[in-house]
Amino acid sequence: MSAHFAEQGFLPKGGHALFFRLGFINITRQLGRSVLALISLVLAAMSLTNSLSISLGYPAQAYANYRHYLGGDIIVYPTSIMGNPDRSQNLELHRLNADPFSTLTTFYPHLEHEGFLAPESPVLRPFGETEQRILLQHKQIDSVNSLFRMPGWRQGIGDNQLSLSLRAVPTDSGLWQYTDKSQPAINEANLIPVWINGKQDKNRPLPPIGSELSLSVPRIWLAPDGSLQYDTQQTMTRRAIVAGHYTLPTRIISWPNPGGEGFLSEQGYLDHDEIWLKPADWEQLWQLAAGDTPPAAGSVGLQVKDMSILEAVVGELQTAHPQWTIVSTPNLAKQSESASLLDSFTIAPREVWADRHSKAQHAFPLDISRTLSVFIYLNAGLLMAARMLTGAAARQKEIGVLKALGARRRDIMYMALTEAIVLCLIGSTLGFIMAYPAAIFQQITNHVPWARIGNLLAKNYGIILGQTLAIGVLFGILPAWRLSKLTVNEVLRA
């Protein structure tokens, strides 16, 4: 009968344009049922776009002060303190001594006080040229910068001996922008110029520029296991002169004004006792303390080519080098701010900025946005399938008429799948358009070439569109198959 109608011209011969058009018409006819599925698809596309292009990185100037202080966009420490040990391993509690050669125990003080579980005792072996060449092999790493620190003490006129860190600051480091511009004339060749933290403890007088200090360093050596060791009972002393002060800003704290409307705010600054030296002067003190042992880097900072994919690079490096602890500087900054590890404030109430969390974060932050987007996609697919199934009952008469006119099962499936695909196209495009401008901003601030920005846009849109269409086809096949199974007799009985 249907063949007869087709031959008589009631149903167009060849092509499926009619059923594609019917699919479009059905979307508008059932707009109320389509909205919820469409919103879910938009949210899923936005979540996946964020995971692909936004949550993986930061604008070029993000956390610039911390990146200058730590010497890179990614920091690598020479031991694995956070991982997933094999359950078959015998784990024991280990504690690290305070590490004056890097910032490891500064950002993770629990390693010193509470300890952590590991199959064997960790060894802090300093980085050498071999390890730096290995890290430089990653295509996104632009340079590897060694961070040279060592323990020491200073004593000025009337001051007690103060324990601190002595740090070599390269001449091309961004840290120099945070120092005084003027320097005193140094008349004696044996005086080492140093820069003192201008925001040190307010209970101690700040040594003025041009004043002399006494710097002491302990004896340092490499232990047989390759770690750096030092002896505080054996010290050597050199005279130094305060060449300037530095003030390194960290974060701004705001809090409600207790005396009226609005908010008050205060800029925070690094308050660690750390002395900055030029590399040549630092090496003099190192030779005094370590003799013929070459300068050893307690950590290295990696400069990446594109900050907008920073966290992706961290993940790749950590997977490739599980023997090290590799973390992005922005995450170290968040770790510091969550427990007030680096800075302090004088006006802001202590409860606003200090000890905001009972404990510092003891694990790497995980980006679950991609996992979340998968669940949102599944939810969107289920809503779309439910929309099509509930609409099938209302369209039985329409399906019966099409069947009577000669429509085949595959024609009905084309019509139903067209609805699913069109919804996916609209949802993925809207979600991508809403979320992707932030990624373009990141890429522009990172000076990414326009051709590369265009390629990334096309690539990411293709991924979003492909995954959304896959979900649409996957969850649209069953409703389409159910619709195509309806017969003219079933419609008449209904």
N, C-alpha and C positions, 0 to 999 in steps of 0.2 A: 504493500500500500504506500509506504513511504517512498519507495523507488518510483511508484507511479506518479506521486505528487512532484517528485524531483524532475521526472521526465516532462511533466506538464508545465514546469516552469514556476511552481509555487515556491521552490527553494533554489537559490542560486547554485549553479554548478561550479565546482572548483573553487579553491581558496577558502579562507576562514575569516575573511574580513567582517562578515556579518556577526559572527560569534565574538570576535574581539570587540566590536561596537556594542554588542549586548553586555559584555563584561563591564565596559565603561559606564553604560547606562545603569546597570545594577548597583554600581558604587554610589551614584548620586541618588538613586531611588531608596537605598538603604543607608543614607548618610548617618542617621542616628546610630545604627549599629556599627558603622565604620569608624566613628570618631574615636572610640576607646582604643580600638586596635591601632589606629593611626598614631595616637598620642604615645602608646607604648613603643611603637617602632621609632618615633622621633627620639624618645628618651634613650632607647637602646643605641641608636646611631650616635647621639651626643656622647654617651658614656664611652663607646668604643673609640670615637674620634679623640676624646680627651685622653684615653689610654695610649693611643698611638702617637699623639703629637704634642700634648700639653703636659701631662703628668710626668713625662719622661725627662723633662728638662726645665730650664729657667731662662729668663731674659739675660742678655749679656752682662748687665750691671748688678744682677741679683747677688746679694751677700758679698759684694766686692771687698768690703773691709775684712771679713773673715777669710776670704780667699787670699788677700794680701798677707794676712797674719800667718796663715797656715802654709803658704807657699805654693798653692795650687787649687785647682777645681776639684780634684780627687786626692785623698790622702791615703797612703799605703803604709801600714805598720807591719813590722817584720815578725808577726806571729798570728796565729789563728785563735781568736778569743771568742768568736761567735759563729757557730755552725751547727750542723746536725750530725753528731757523732753516731757511729754505728752502734746499734743496741747491743751487739755482741761484744763490744769493747768494755773493758773494765774501767769505768770512769771514777776519778778521784777529785777531791776538792783541792784546788791550787790557788795560791795567792801570789800576786806580783808585788815586788818592792816598788816604791815610787820610782818612776822612770824619768830622770832629769835630762835624758838625751833626746826625748821626743815629748809629744803632747798626749801620749796614749793614756796614762793614768790621770791626766788633767781632765780629759773628757769622760773617762770611764773610771771614776774613783772606786767603784765597787770591786774592781779587780784587785785593789790593794786592801780594802777593808773586809769585804764579804767573800771574795774569791769566786771561782767559777769551776764548773766541772769540765774535765778534759782527760783523755786517756793517758797523757803523759805530761810531765812538767814543761811549761812553755819556756822557750829560750829566746831572748830578744837579741838576735844577731843583727848588727847594723847592715845597711845596704851597701853593696859594692857596685862597681861598674857593670859586672855581669848581670845582676838583677835589674839594673836600670836599662840595659840594652833589651832585656826580655820585655819589660813594660813598654818600651818605645816601639816594639813591633806592632802593637795594635794600631790599626789604620786611623783611629780617631784621636790618638795621643800626639800632641804637637811637640811637647818637650817634657823632660823629667828634671825636677829641681830638688836637689838635696837640701834637707833642713839640718843645719849643724847647731847643736846646743850642747852645753855641758854644765855641770853644777859648779857653784862658786859662792863666795861671800864678799860683801863689801863693808867697809867701815870708814865713816867720815869723822870729822872733828866732833867729839861729844856723842857720837852714835854708838850703839851696841852693834856687834857683828850681826849682819842680816843675811840669811840664806836666800839665794836667788838663782836664776838661770842666766847663763851668758850665751847670747845668740849672735851668730854671724848673719848680717843682713847684706846681701849683694847690692852693688851700686845701682843695678837696674830694677831693684825691688820696689813695688808700689808702697812699701812701708815708709819710705823716706818722705812721702807727702804729708805724713802725720807728725813730722818733727819740726823744731824751730828752724827758721831760715838762717838766723845769724849764728856764727860760731866764734868762740874766743880764740885769740892768738895763742898758740902753744909754743912757748919759748924753749922748753926742755924736750929734747928728742926722746927721752926715755919715758915720757908720759903718754899713756894710751888714751885716746879720745873715746868717750863712752856717752851713750844717750840713756837718760833715766826716765822712767815712767812719771809723767807729770801728775798723774791721778793716783799716786800711791797712797798708802794708809795715811789718813789725815792726822793720826796721832804722832806721826814722825815728821820732823821738819824736812822739807824738800831741799836737797842740795842745790844751791844756786849754780847757774852756768859759770864756769871758770874755776869752781872749787875743786880741790884735789880729794881723791878717794884712794883707799887701799883695797885692791882686789886680791882675793886669795882663791886658789884652785886646788883641788885634791889630786893626789896621784891617780892616774887613770891607766888601765891596761886592758888588753884583750885576754879573756879567760880561755882555757883550752876548748871549751864548747863554743867559742866564737862570740860570746856576749861581752859587752862592755862592763867593766867593774871599776870601782873607785874606792879609795881609802881616805876617810875624813880625818884620820889621825896623822896623815902625812900631807902637808899643804905647802904650797909655794906662793909667794906674794909679789905683786907688781903694783906700781903707782899708776894712777889714772887721773884724768881730768874730765869734768863734766862738760862735754861739748854742746849739749843741748838736752831738751826734754821732748818727749813725744806724748801725744794724747790720741789714743786709738778709739774712735767711737764704735759702739756696739749696737744698741737698740734704743728705741724711744718708748718710755712707759707713760701711759695715760691713766688717770684715775679721777673719780668724781670729786668736784670741789666741795670740801666739807663746809666751807663758809658761804656758799651761794650756788648759783646755777652754773652749768657748764662743767668743763673738765680741765684739770691741770695736767701738764706733761713735763717730762725731764729726759734729757739725753744721757744715756749711760756710756761709760768708758771702761776699757780694759783696766783692771786693778791688780794684775799679777805683777810680782816683783821680778821683772825681767830686764836685763841690761842689753842694749843693742850695741854691736861693734861692727866696724868694717871688716870684711873677710881677712885681710892681711893682719890686722891687729888681733882678731880672734885666733888665727893660726899661731901667733906668737904665744898666746896663753895656752893653746892646745899643746904645743911643743914643750912648754914649761911643765905641763901636767902629764903628758903621755910620752914624751921623749921621741923616739923614732917611729912610734905607731902612727900611721897616716890618719888624717881626720876621718872620722866615721859618722855617717848620717843615720840618726835614729829613726827617721821616717823620710819619705819622699813625697813631693807634691807633683801631680800630673796636670799639665795644661791640656785641655781638650780643644779640638778645632771647632766644635759646635755645642754650645751650652744647652741648646734646645733638645738634645738627646742625651743629656748628662747621665740620668739614672739608668738608661739602657746600657751605656758604656760601663758603668759601675757593675751592673749585673753580669755583663760579659766577662769583665776582668775577674770578678770574684769566682765565677764558674771555672775560668781557666787557671786561676791561682788560689786554690782553697787553703794553701799553707800560709797565706797572709790575710790580714784584716784590711779590707778595702771599702772605703765609705766616702760619699760625696761631702764636700765642705758644707753645702746647705744643710745636710742632715746633721753634721757635727754642730753647726750653729744652732739648730733646733734642739739638739741634745744639751747644749750649753745653756740655752735660754730656759729650758724646762726646769733646770735645777740651779740656775744662777751660778754657773761654774767659773765664769770669766770676769764678770763685771759687778758693780755695785752702784747704789744711788744714794744721794745725800738728802734729797727733799722728799721723794716718794715714800709713802709708808712701806715698811718692810714686807708686810703681808701681801702687798701688790706685786712685788718683783721677786722676793726670796722664798725659796721652799714652796713653790706653787704646787709641786707634786711631792709626795712623801719620799719617792725614790726616783733617781734618774733612770732613763730608759736603758735597759740592759740588753737590747737586741736591735737588729737592724729594722728600720721602718719598712713595712712591706707595702707595695703598691698593688692593691686588690681591685683596682678599677677595671682591669681587663676581665677578671673573674666575675665581677659584678655585672659587667656588660653582657656576659654570656647568659646569666640568669635573667636579666631584663629581656634579652632576645627571646629566650624560651617562653617567658611570660607573654611577650607580644605575639609570638607564634601561636600559643594556646588561645589567646583572645581572638586572633584572626580566624583560627579554625572553628572556635565556638560561634563566632559571628556567621560564618558561612553555613554551619550545620543548622543553627536556629533559623536562618533565613531559607533553608531548603524547603521546610514545610509550607512557608508562605508562597513558594514559587513552584509548587508541584504542578499547578495548572499550566503555568508557562512552559515548564519542561515537557509536559504532555503534549501541548500544542506543537512545540518544536519537533518532538519525536514523530508526531502524526504527519508533519510536513516533510519528514525524511531525514531529520538530524540524526547523526550517528553518535555513538557513545563518546568517541574522541572529540566530536564537535562540542558536546556539552562540557567535556573536560577542558577544552580550550577556553570556553567561556568562563568557567569557574576559575581556572588558573590565571586568566587575564585579570580578574578582580584582585587576586592575591598579589600578582606581580606589580600592578599599578599602585596598590597601597604601599608596597615595599619601596617602589621608586620614589613616591612622594615622601614617605616617612624618612628614608635614608637621606634624601637630598635636604629636607628641612633640618634634620638633626645635624648634618654636616655643616650646613650654612651657619647654624647658630653657634657651633662649637669651634669651628676652624679659624675664625679671625684671630683668636688668641694665639694660635700656633704661628700664623703669619707674622704677628707682632714679634714673637720670640725670634723668628728667623731673621726678620729685618734688623732687630737690635743686635743680632749676632753676625751681622754683615754677610749673610748668606747671599750668593749671587742670585739675581732674579730668575735666571734659567733653572737653577737648582730649586728655588722656591716653587716654580711652576711644575717641575717634575715631581716634587714631593706632594704638591696639591693633587696632581692627577693620580699619583700612586695611592695616596691615602683615601681619596674618593673612590678609587677602584676597589680597595679593600673593604670599605664601608658598604658600597653598593653590592659587591659580590657576596658578602656575608649576609646582608639583609635579604637579597634575592634567594640565597640558599635556604634561609629560614622560611621565606614565603612559599617556595616550592615544596619544601619538606612538609610544612604544616597545611599546605593547600591541596596536596594530592589526595588525602583521605576524603575531605568534603567533596572534592571534584569527582572522585570515584563514586561516592554515594549518590551524588546528583545524576551522574551518567547512567546509573543502574535503574533509575526510575523508568517504568514502561507506561504506555498509554493505558493499559488495563488497570495498573495500580492507581493511576490518576483518576480514572473513571470510578473506581471503587471508593476512592477517598471523597 
